[in-house]
Amino acid sequence: MDINQGNILDDDKMAQLKLGMSKEQVRFIVGTPMLDDMFHANRWDYIYFHKAGKDAPVQRKFALFFDANGKLERSEPPLSELPTLPLNTL
C-alpha cells in the first residue's frame, strides 16, 4: 500500500513560486504549509513523505520565509532549485 503524507509538492507548482508573492498567493499555489509556527509567523515549512509499497520511504521538504509585509523573501533551498528538488531516500 502506498502512503503519502504532508503537502504533495509537484514540480509544476513549485516552479510558479516567485519572490515578492503574498502569503495568499503562495498558499493558493502550493497549499497550506505543514508547519505554521506561531513563534515564527514569517516561516512556512512544507514537507512531503511518500512510501510506495516495499520501497524505501522518501521525503521532500523546503521552507519559505516572508518579510514583515508578508511578501515572499527567500526559500531554503533557493527557489531556483525547488522545481527539481529531489525526493530524498530516508
PEWO-V654518 format. One record per backbone hydrogen bond with DSSP energy under -0.5 kcal/mol. CO is the residue of the C=O (numbers start at 1). NH is the residue of the N-H. If there is no record, write none. Layout:
co=CO nh=NH
co=CO nh=NH
//
This chain:
co=3 nh=51
co=5 nh=49
co=7 nh=9
co=8 nh=10
co=10 nh=14
co=11 nh=15
co=13 nh=16
co=14 nh=17
co=18 nh=21
co=21 nh=72
co=22 nh=26
co=23 nh=27
co=24 nh=28
co=25 nh=29
co=26 nh=30
co=27 nh=31
co=34 nh=36
co=35 nh=45
co=37 nh=40
co=40 nh=43
co=42 nh=66
co=43 nh=37
co=44 nh=64
co=45 nh=34
co=45 nh=35
co=46 nh=62
co=47 nh=7
co=48 nh=60
co=49 nh=5
co=50 nh=58
co=51 nh=3
co=51 nh=53
co=52 nh=55
co=57 nh=90
co=58 nh=50
co=59 nh=88
co=60 nh=48
co=62 nh=46
co=63 nh=76
co=64 nh=44
co=65 nh=73
co=65 nh=74
co=67 nh=70
co=70 nh=23
co=71 nh=67
co=72 nh=20
co=74 nh=65
co=76 nh=63
co=78 nh=81
co=78 nh=82
co=79 nh=82
co=79 nh=83
co=81 nh=84
co=82 nh=85
co=86 nh=88
co=88 nh=59
//
